[in-house]
Amino acid sequence: MTEGEVRCLSLGDLERLAALERQQPRHWSAGQLQAALEDRDCCVLGIEVESALIGHAVVARLPFEAELQAMLVAPAMRRRGLAAALLEAVVEQCRRWGSERLLLEVRAGNVAAIALYRRAGFSEDGRRRGYYPPLDEAADAAREDALLMSRRL
């Protein structure tokens, strides 16, 4: 396992955050990331290894719950326990808010993420059929289901 330092990100991190996000086929725009950083009901957590931003999570505070809206670790840094550390920090932030439950949705085909969430105590609550567009726009692939998951805090 690689050790990473988790911290709340600020507008000063926007450029690095947007560059990290662009590593995904379907990514948030710089404007969306800026809006999350400026939103008082959102927390954008980043994980750094040797001062390099290699992962982030966006969590939103709701009236009684919280929602994990996005989480990613740079492809070259995956399978090192960094996503688990980032998810643990998300859970702690939600507890500080007093949230009763943490919600998320994930592509049904994202086996690694689903396994991570299950190990962290999340259970499946439902499914949105055909929710996500194909990752590869050039392919003639079908839309993908979203699994709805949650965990009590």
TIRO-2110 file (N, C-alpha, C; in Angstrom, 1 decimal):
// TIRO-2110
0.8, -1.2, 0.0, N, 1, A
0.0, 0.0, 0.0, CA, 1, A
0.9, 1.2, 0.0, C, 1, A
0.5, 2.2, -0.8, N, 2, A
1.2, 3.5, -0.9, CA, 2, A
0.5, 4.4, 0.1, C, 2, A
1.3, 5.2, 0.8, N, 3, A
0.8, 6.2, 1.7, CA, 3, A
0.4, 7.4, 1.0, C, 3, A
-0.7, 8.0, 1.3, N, 4, A
-1.1, 9.2, 0.7, CA, 4, A
-1.7, 10.2, 1.7, C, 4, A
-1.6, 11.4, 1.5, N, 5, A
-2.1, 12.4, 2.4, CA, 5, A
-3.4, 13.0, 1.8, C, 5, A
-4.5, 12.9, 2.6, N, 6, A
-5.8, 13.4, 2.2, CA, 6, A
-6.1, 14.7, 2.8, C, 6, A
-6.6, 15.7, 2.0, N, 7, A
-6.9, 17.0, 2.5, CA, 7, A
-8.1, 17.6, 1.7, C, 7, A
-8.7, 18.6, 2.3, N, 8, A
-9.8, 19.3, 1.6, CA, 8, A
-9.1, 20.2, 0.5, C, 8, A
-9.6, 20.1, -0.7, N, 9, A
-9.0, 20.9, -1.7, CA, 9, A
-9.7, 22.3, -1.8, C, 9, A
-9.1, 23.3, -2.4, N, 10, A
-9.6, 24.6, -2.5, CA, 10, A
-9.5, 25.1, -4.0, C, 10, A
-9.9, 26.3, -4.2, N, 11, A
-9.8, 26.8, -5.6, CA, 11, A
-8.4, 26.9, -6.1, C, 11, A
-7.4, 27.0, -5.2, N, 12, A
-6.0, 27.0, -5.6, CA, 12, A
-5.6, 25.6, -6.2, C, 12, A
-6.4, 24.6, -6.0, N, 13, A
-6.1, 23.3, -6.5, CA, 13, A
-6.8, 23.0, -7.8, C, 13, A
-7.6, 23.9, -8.3, N, 14, A
-8.4, 23.7, -9.5, CA, 14, A
-7.7, 23.2, -10.7, C, 14, A
-6.6, 23.8, -11.1, N, 15, A
-5.9, 23.4, -12.3, CA, 15, A
-5.4, 21.9, -12.2, C, 15, A
-4.8, 21.6, -11.0, N, 16, A
-4.3, 20.2, -10.9, CA, 16, A
-5.5, 19.2, -10.8, C, 16, A
-6.6, 19.6, -10.2, N, 17, A
-7.8, 18.8, -10.1, CA, 17, A
-8.4, 18.6, -11.5, C, 17, A
-8.5, 19.6, -12.3, N, 18, A
-9.0, 19.4, -13.7, CA, 18, A
-8.1, 18.5, -14.5, C, 18, A
-6.8, 18.7, -14.3, N, 19, A
-5.9, 17.8, -15.1, CA, 19, A
-6.1, 16.4, -14.7, C, 19, A
-6.2, 16.1, -13.4, N, 20, A
-6.5, 14.7, -12.9, CA, 20, A
-7.8, 14.2, -13.5, C, 20, A
-8.8, 15.0, -13.5, N, 21, A
-10.1, 14.6, -13.9, CA, 21, A
-10.1, 14.3, -15.4, C, 21, A
-9.3, 15.0, -16.2, N, 22, A
-9.3, 14.8, -17.6, CA, 22, A
-8.7, 13.4, -18.0, C, 22, A
-8.1, 12.7, -17.1, N, 23, A
-7.6, 11.3, -17.3, CA, 23, A
-8.7, 10.3, -17.5, C, 23, A
-10.0, 10.7, -17.2, N, 24, A
-11.1, 9.8, -17.4, CA, 24, A
-11.8, 10.0, -18.7, C, 24, A
-12.4, 9.0, -19.3, N, 25, A
-13.0, 9.1, -20.6, CA, 25, A
-14.2, 10.1, -20.5, C, 25, A
-15.0, 10.0, -19.5, N, 26, A
-16.1, 11.0, -19.3, CA, 26, A
-15.8, 11.7, -18.0, C, 26, A
-15.4, 13.0, -18.1, N, 27, A
-14.9, 13.7, -16.9, CA, 27, A
-15.7, 15.0, -16.7, C, 27, A
-15.6, 15.4, -15.4, N, 28, A
-16.2, 16.7, -15.1, CA, 28, A
-15.4, 17.8, -15.7, C, 28, A
-16.0, 18.9, -16.1, N, 29, A
-15.4, 20.1, -16.7, CA, 29, A
-14.7, 20.9, -15.6, C, 29, A
-13.8, 21.8, -15.9, N, 30, A
-13.2, 22.7, -14.9, CA, 30, A
-14.3, 23.5, -14.3, C, 30, A
-15.3, 23.9, -15.0, N, 31, A
-16.4, 24.7, -14.4, CA, 31, A
-17.2, 23.9, -13.4, C, 31, A
-17.5, 22.6, -13.7, N, 32, A
-18.2, 21.8, -12.7, CA, 32, A
-17.3, 21.6, -11.4, C, 32, A
-16.0, 21.4, -11.6, N, 33, A
-15.1, 21.2, -10.5, CA, 33, A
-15.1, 22.5, -9.6, C, 33, A
-15.0, 23.6, -10.3, N, 34, A
-14.9, 24.9, -9.6, CA, 34, A
-16.2, 25.1, -8.8, C, 34, A
-17.4, 24.8, -9.4, N, 35, A
-18.6, 24.9, -8.7, CA, 35, A
-18.7, 24.1, -7.4, C, 35, A
-18.1, 22.9, -7.5, N, 36, A
-18.1, 22.0, -6.4, CA, 36, A
-17.2, 22.6, -5.3, C, 36, A
-16.0, 23.1, -5.7, N, 37, A
-15.1, 23.7, -4.7, CA, 37, A
-15.7, 24.9, -4.1, C, 37, A
-16.6, 25.6, -4.7, N, 38, A
-17.2, 26.9, -4.2, CA, 38, A
-18.4, 26.6, -3.4, C, 38, A
-19.0, 25.4, -3.5, N, 39, A
-20.3, 25.1, -2.9, CA, 39, A
-20.1, 24.8, -1.4, C, 39, A
-20.8, 25.5, -0.5, N, 40, A
-20.6, 25.3, 0.9, CA, 40, A
-21.1, 23.9, 1.3, C, 40, A
-22.0, 23.3, 0.5, N, 41, A
-22.6, 22.0, 0.9, CA, 41, A
-21.8, 20.9, 0.2, C, 41, A
-20.7, 21.2, -0.4, N, 42, A
-19.8, 20.1, -1.0, CA, 42, A
-18.4, 20.2, -0.3, C, 42, A
-17.8, 19.0, -0.3, N, 43, A
-16.4, 18.9, 0.1, CA, 43, A
-15.7, 18.1, -1.0, C, 43, A
-14.6, 18.7, -1.5, N, 44, A
-13.8, 18.1, -2.5, CA, 44, A
-12.5, 17.7, -1.7, C, 44, A
-12.3, 16.4, -1.6, N, 45, A
-11.1, 15.8, -0.9, CA, 45, A
-10.1, 15.4, -2.0, C, 45, A
-8.9, 15.6, -1.7, N, 46, A
-7.8, 15.2, -2.6, CA, 46, A
-6.8, 14.3, -1.9, C, 46, A
-6.2, 13.4, -2.6, N, 47, A
-5.2, 12.6, -2.0, CA, 47, A
-3.9, 12.8, -2.8, C, 47, A
-2.8, 13.1, -2.1, N, 48, A
-1.5, 13.4, -2.7, CA, 48, A
-0.5, 12.4, -2.3, C, 48, A
0.4, 12.1, -3.2, N, 49, A
1.5, 11.2, -2.9, CA, 49, A
2.7, 12.0, -3.4, C, 49, A
3.7, 12.3, -2.5, N, 50, A
4.9, 13.1, -2.9, CA, 50, A
4.5, 14.4, -3.6, C, 50, A
3.5, 15.1, -3.0, N, 51, A
3.0, 16.4, -3.5, CA, 51, A
2.3, 16.3, -4.8, C, 51, A
2.0, 15.1, -5.4, N, 52, A
1.3, 15.0, -6.6, CA, 52, A
-0.2, 14.6, -6.3, C, 52, A
-1.1, 15.4, -6.8, N, 53, A
-2.5, 15.1, -6.7, CA, 53, A
-2.8, 13.8, -7.5, C, 53, A
-3.2, 12.7, -6.9, N, 54, A
-3.4, 11.5, -7.6, CA, 54, A
-4.8, 10.9, -7.5, C, 54, A
-5.6, 11.6, -6.7, N, 55, A
-7.0, 11.2, -6.5, CA, 55, A
-7.9, 12.3, -5.9, C, 55, A
-9.2, 12.1, -6.1, N, 56, A
-10.1, 13.1, -5.5, CA, 56, A
-11.5, 12.4, -5.3, C, 56, A
-12.2, 13.0, -4.4, N, 57, A
-13.6, 12.6, -4.2, CA, 57, A
-14.5, 13.9, -4.0, C, 57, A
-15.7, 13.9, -4.5, N, 58, A
-16.6, 15.0, -4.3, CA, 58, A
-17.8, 14.5, -3.6, C, 58, A
-18.1, 15.0, -2.4, N, 59, A
-19.2, 14.6, -1.6, CA, 59, A
-20.1, 15.8, -1.3, C, 59, A
-21.4, 15.6, -1.4, N, 60, A
-22.3, 16.7, -1.2, CA, 60, A
-23.2, 16.4, 0.1, C, 60, A
-23.4, 17.4, 0.9, N, 61, A
-24.2, 17.3, 2.1, CA, 61, A
-25.6, 17.6, 1.7, C, 61, A
-26.5, 16.6, 2.1, N, 62, A
-27.9, 16.7, 1.9, CA, 62, A
-28.6, 16.9, 3.3, C, 62, A
-29.9, 17.1, 3.3, N, 63, A
-30.5, 17.4, 4.7, CA, 63, A
-30.2, 16.3, 5.7, C, 63, A
-30.3, 15.1, 5.4, N, 64, A
-30.1, 14.0, 6.4, CA, 64, A
-29.0, 13.0, 5.9, C, 64, A
-28.6, 13.1, 4.7, N, 65, A
-27.7, 12.2, 4.1, CA, 65, A
-26.5, 12.9, 3.4, C, 65, A
-25.6, 12.2, 2.8, N, 66, A
-24.6, 12.8, 2.0, CA, 66, A
-24.5, 11.9, 0.7, C, 66, A
-24.0, 12.5, -0.4, N, 67, A
-23.9, 11.7, -1.6, CA, 67, A
-22.5, 11.9, -2.1, C, 67, A
-21.9, 10.7, -2.4, N, 68, A
-20.6, 10.7, -3.0, CA, 68, A
-20.9, 10.9, -4.5, C, 68, A
-20.5, 12.0, -5.0, N, 69, A
-20.8, 12.4, -6.4, CA, 69, A
-19.8, 11.9, -7.4, C, 69, A
-18.5, 11.8, -7.0, N, 70, A
-17.4, 11.4, -7.9, CA, 70, A
-16.3, 11.0, -7.0, C, 70, A
-15.5, 10.0, -7.5, N, 71, A
-14.3, 9.6, -6.9, CA, 71, A
-13.4, 9.0, -8.0, C, 71, A
-12.1, 9.3, -7.9, N, 72, A
-11.2, 8.8, -8.9, CA, 72, A
-9.8, 8.8, -8.3, C, 72, A
-9.1, 7.8, -8.8, N, 73, A
-7.6, 7.7, -8.5, CA, 73, A
-7.0, 7.5, -9.9, C, 73, A
-5.9, 8.3, -10.1, N, 74, A
-5.2, 8.2, -11.4, CA, 74, A
-4.9, 6.8, -11.8, C, 74, A
-5.1, 6.4, -13.0, N, 75, A
-4.9, 5.0, -13.5, CA, 75, A
-3.6, 4.4, -13.0, C, 75, A
-2.5, 5.2, -13.1, N, 76, A
-1.2, 4.6, -12.8, CA, 76, A
-1.0, 4.3, -11.3, C, 76, A
-1.9, 4.9, -10.5, N, 77, A
-1.8, 4.8, -9.0, CA, 77, A
-2.8, 3.8, -8.4, C, 77, A
-3.6, 3.1, -9.2, N, 78, A
-4.6, 2.3, -8.7, CA, 78, A
-4.1, 1.0, -8.1, C, 78, A
-4.9, 0.3, -7.3, N, 79, A
-4.6, -1.0, -6.7, CA, 79, A
-3.5, -0.8, -5.6, C, 79, A
-3.4, 0.3, -4.9, N, 80, A
-2.5, 0.6, -3.9, CA, 80, A
-3.1, 1.0, -2.6, C, 80, A
-4.4, 0.9, -2.5, N, 81, A
-5.1, 1.2, -1.3, CA, 81, A
-5.5, 2.7, -1.1, C, 81, A
-5.2, 3.5, -2.2, N, 82, A
-5.5, 4.9, -2.1, CA, 82, A
-6.9, 5.2, -2.1, C, 82, A
-7.7, 4.5, -3.0, N, 83, A
-9.1, 4.8, -3.0, CA, 83, A
-9.8, 4.4, -1.7, C, 83, A
-9.3, 3.4, -1.0, N, 84, A
-9.9, 3.0, 0.3, CA, 84, A
-9.6, 4.2, 1.3, C, 84, A
-8.4, 4.7, 1.3, N, 85, A
-8.1, 5.8, 2.2, CA, 85, A
-8.9, 7.1, 1.9, C, 85, A
-9.1, 7.3, 0.6, N, 86, A
-10.0, 8.5, 0.2, CA, 86, A
-11.4, 8.2, 0.6, C, 86, A
-11.9, 7.0, 0.5, N, 87, A
-13.3, 6.7, 0.9, CA, 87, A
-13.5, 6.8, 2.4, C, 87, A
-12.5, 6.4, 3.1, N, 88, A
-12.5, 6.5, 4.6, CA, 88, A
-12.6, 8.0, 5.0, C, 88, A
-11.8, 8.9, 4.3, N, 89, A
-11.9, 10.3, 4.6, CA, 89, A
-13.3, 10.9, 4.2, C, 89, A
-13.9, 10.4, 3.2, N, 90, A
-15.2, 10.8, 2.8, CA, 90, A
-16.2, 10.5, 3.9, C, 90, A
-16.1, 9.2, 4.4, N, 91, A
-17.0, 8.8, 5.5, CA, 91, A
-16.8, 9.7, 6.7, C, 91, A
-15.6, 10.0, 7.1, N, 92, A
-15.3, 10.9, 8.2, CA, 92, A
-15.9, 12.3, 8.0, C, 92, A
-15.8, 12.8, 6.8, N, 93, A
-16.4, 14.1, 6.5, CA, 93, A
-17.9, 14.1, 6.7, C, 93, A
-18.5, 13.0, 6.3, N, 94, A
-20.0, 12.9, 6.4, CA, 94, A
-20.4, 12.8, 7.9, C, 94, A
-19.6, 12.1, 8.7, N, 95, A
-19.8, 12.0, 10.1, CA, 95, A
-19.7, 13.4, 10.7, C, 95, A
-18.7, 14.2, 10.4, N, 96, A
-18.6, 15.5, 10.9, CA, 96, A
-19.8, 16.4, 10.6, C, 96, A
-20.4, 16.1, 9.4, N, 97, A
-21.6, 16.9, 9.0, CA, 97, A
-22.8, 16.4, 9.8, C, 97, A
-22.7, 15.2, 10.4, N, 98, A
-23.9, 14.6, 11.1, CA, 98, A
-24.8, 13.8, 10.1, C, 98, A
-24.3, 13.5, 9.0, N, 99, A
-25.1, 12.7, 8.0, CA, 99, A
-25.4, 11.3, 8.6, C, 99, A
-26.6, 10.9, 8.3, N, 100, A
-27.1, 9.5, 8.8, CA, 100, A
-26.7, 8.4, 7.8, C, 100, A
-26.5, 8.8, 6.5, N, 101, A
-26.3, 7.7, 5.5, CA, 101, A
-25.5, 8.4, 4.4, C, 101, A
-24.6, 7.6, 3.7, N, 102, A
-23.8, 8.0, 2.6, CA, 102, A
-24.3, 7.2, 1.4, C, 102, A
-24.7, 7.9, 0.3, N, 103, A
-25.3, 7.4, -0.9, CA, 103, A
-24.3, 7.5, -2.0, C, 103, A
-24.4, 6.6, -3.0, N, 104, A
-23.6, 6.7, -4.2, CA, 104, A
-24.2, 5.9, -5.3, C, 104, A
-23.8, 6.2, -6.5, N, 105, A
-24.2, 5.3, -7.7, CA, 105, A
-22.9, 5.0, -8.4, C, 105, A
-22.8, 3.9, -9.0, N, 106, A
-21.6, 3.4, -9.7, CA, 106, A
-22.1, 2.6, -10.9, C, 106, A
-21.2, 2.7, -12.0, N, 107, A
-21.5, 1.8, -13.2, CA, 107, A
-21.5, 0.4, -12.8, C, 107, A
-22.5, -0.3, -13.3, N, 108, A
-22.6, -1.8, -12.9, CA, 108, A
-21.4, -2.6, -13.4, C, 108, A
-20.7, -2.1, -14.4, N, 109, A
-19.5, -2.8, -14.9, CA, 109, A
-18.2, -2.4, -14.2, C, 109, A
-18.3, -1.5, -13.2, N, 110, A
-17.1, -1.1, -12.5, CA, 110, A
-16.8, -2.0, -11.3, C, 110, A
-16.4, -3.2, -11.7, N, 111, A
-16.2, -4.3, -10.7, CA, 111, A
-15.3, -3.9, -9.5, C, 111, A
-14.2, -3.2, -9.8, N, 112, A
-13.2, -2.8, -8.8, CA, 112, A
-13.9, -1.8, -7.8, C, 112, A
-14.6, -0.8, -8.3, N, 113, A
-15.2, 0.1, -7.4, CA, 113, A
-16.3, -0.5, -6.6, C, 113, A
-17.1, -1.4, -7.2, N, 114, A
-18.2, -2.1, -6.4, CA, 114, A
-17.6, -2.9, -5.3, C, 114, A
-16.5, -3.6, -5.6, N, 115, A
-15.8, -4.4, -4.5, CA, 115, A
-15.3, -3.5, -3.4, C, 115, A
-14.7, -2.3, -3.8, N, 116, A
-14.2, -1.4, -2.8, CA, 116, A
-15.4, -0.9, -1.9, C, 116, A
-16.5, -0.5, -2.5, N, 117, A
-17.7, -0.1, -1.7, CA, 117, A
-18.2, -1.2, -0.8, C, 117, A
-18.3, -2.4, -1.3, N, 118, A
-18.8, -3.5, -0.5, CA, 118, A
-17.9, -3.7, 0.7, C, 118, A
-16.6, -3.7, 0.5, N, 119, A
-15.6, -3.9, 1.6, CA, 119, A
-15.8, -2.7, 2.6, C, 119, A
-16.2, -1.6, 2.2, N, 120, A
-16.4, -0.4, 3.1, CA, 120, A
-17.8, -0.4, 3.7, C, 120, A
-18.6, -1.4, 3.5, N, 121, A
-19.8, -1.5, 4.2, CA, 121, A
-21.0, -1.1, 3.4, C, 121, A
-20.9, -0.8, 2.2, N, 122, A
-22.0, -0.3, 1.3, CA, 122, A
-22.8, -1.5, 0.9, C, 122, A
-24.1, -1.4, 0.7, N, 123, A
-25.0, -2.4, 0.2, CA, 123, A
-25.8, -1.8, -1.0, C, 123, A
-26.2, -2.7, -1.9, N, 124, A
-26.9, -2.3, -3.0, CA, 124, A
-28.4, -2.0, -2.7, C, 124, A
-28.9, -0.8, -3.1, N, 125, A
-30.2, -0.4, -2.8, CA, 125, A
-31.2, -0.5, -4.0, C, 125, A
-30.6, -0.5, -5.2, N, 126, A
-31.4, -0.6, -6.4, CA, 126, A
-30.5, -0.4, -7.6, C, 126, A
-31.2, -0.2, -8.8, N, 127, A
-30.5, -0.1, -10.0, CA, 127, A
-31.3, 0.8, -11.0, C, 127, A
-30.6, 1.6, -11.7, N, 128, A
-31.2, 2.5, -12.7, CA, 128, A
-30.7, 1.9, -14.0, C, 128, A
-31.7, 1.3, -14.7, N, 129, A
-31.4, 0.6, -16.0, CA, 129, A
-31.0, 1.6, -17.1, C, 129, A
-30.0, 1.3, -17.8, N, 130, A
-29.5, 2.1, -18.9, CA, 130, A
-29.2, 3.6, -18.6, C, 130, A
-28.7, 3.8, -17.4, N, 131, A
-28.5, 5.2, -16.9, CA, 131, A
-27.2, 5.8, -17.6, C, 131, A
-26.1, 5.1, -17.6, N, 132, A
-24.9, 5.7, -18.1, CA, 132, A
-24.7, 5.5, -19.6, C, 132, A
-24.2, 6.5, -20.4, N, 133, A
-23.9, 6.3, -21.8, CA, 133, A
-22.6, 5.4, -21.9, C, 133, A
-22.4, 4.8, -23.0, N, 134, A
-21.2, 4.0, -23.2, CA, 134, A
-19.9, 4.8, -22.9, C, 134, A
-18.9, 4.2, -22.3, N, 135, A
-17.6, 4.9, -22.1, CA, 135, A
-16.9, 5.3, -23.4, C, 135, A
-17.1, 4.4, -24.4, N, 136, A
-16.4, 4.6, -25.7, CA, 136, A
-17.5, 5.0, -26.7, C, 136, A
-17.5, 6.3, -27.0, N, 137, A
-18.6, 6.9, -27.9, CA, 137, A
-18.5, 6.3, -29.3, C, 137, A
-17.3, 5.9, -29.7, N, 138, A
-17.1, 5.3, -31.1, CA, 138, A
-17.7, 3.9, -31.2, C, 138, A
-17.8, 3.2, -30.1, N, 139, A
-18.3, 1.8, -30.1, CA, 139, A
-19.9, 1.9, -30.1, C, 139, A
-20.4, 0.9, -30.7, N, 140, A
-21.9, 0.8, -30.8, CA, 140, A
-22.4, 0.0, -29.5, C, 140, A
-22.0, 0.5, -28.3, N, 141, A
-22.3, -0.2, -27.1, CA, 141, A
-23.6, 0.3, -26.5, C, 141, A
-24.2, -0.6, -25.7, N, 142, A
-25.5, -0.2, -25.0, CA, 142, A
-25.2, 0.7, -23.8, C, 142, A
-26.2, 1.4, -23.4, N, 143, A
-26.0, 2.2, -22.1, CA, 143, A
-25.9, 1.2, -21.0, C, 143, A
-25.3, 1.7, -19.9, N, 144, A
-24.9, 0.8, -18.8, CA, 144, A
-25.8, 1.2, -17.6, C, 144, A
-26.1, 0.1, -16.8, N, 145, A
-26.9, 0.4, -15.6, CA, 145, A
-26.1, 1.0, -14.5, C, 145, A
-26.8, 1.8, -13.6, N, 146, A
-26.1, 2.3, -12.4, CA, 146, A
-26.6, 1.6, -11.2, C, 146, A
-25.7, 1.1, -10.4, N, 147, A
-26.1, 0.5, -9.1, CA, 147, A
-26.2, 1.6, -8.1, C, 147, A
-27.2, 1.6, -7.3, N, 148, A
-27.4, 2.6, -6.2, CA, 148, A
-27.0, 1.8, -4.9, C, 148, A
-26.1, 2.5, -4.2, N, 149, A
-25.5, 1.9, -3.0, CA, 149, A
-25.6, 2.9, -1.9, C, 149, A
-25.6, 2.4, -0.6, N, 150, A
-25.5, 3.2, 0.5, CA, 150, A
-25.0, 2.5, 1.7, C, 150, A
-24.6, 3.3, 2.7, N, 151, A
-24.2, 2.7, 4.0, CA, 151, A
-24.6, 3.7, 5.1, C, 151, A
-25.0, 3.1, 6.2, N, 152, A
-25.3, 3.9, 7.4, CA, 152, A
-24.1, 4.4, 8.0, C, 152, A
-24.1, 5.6, 8.6, N, 153, A
-23.0, 6.2, 9.3, CA, 153, A
-23.2, 6.1, 10.7, C, 153, A
END
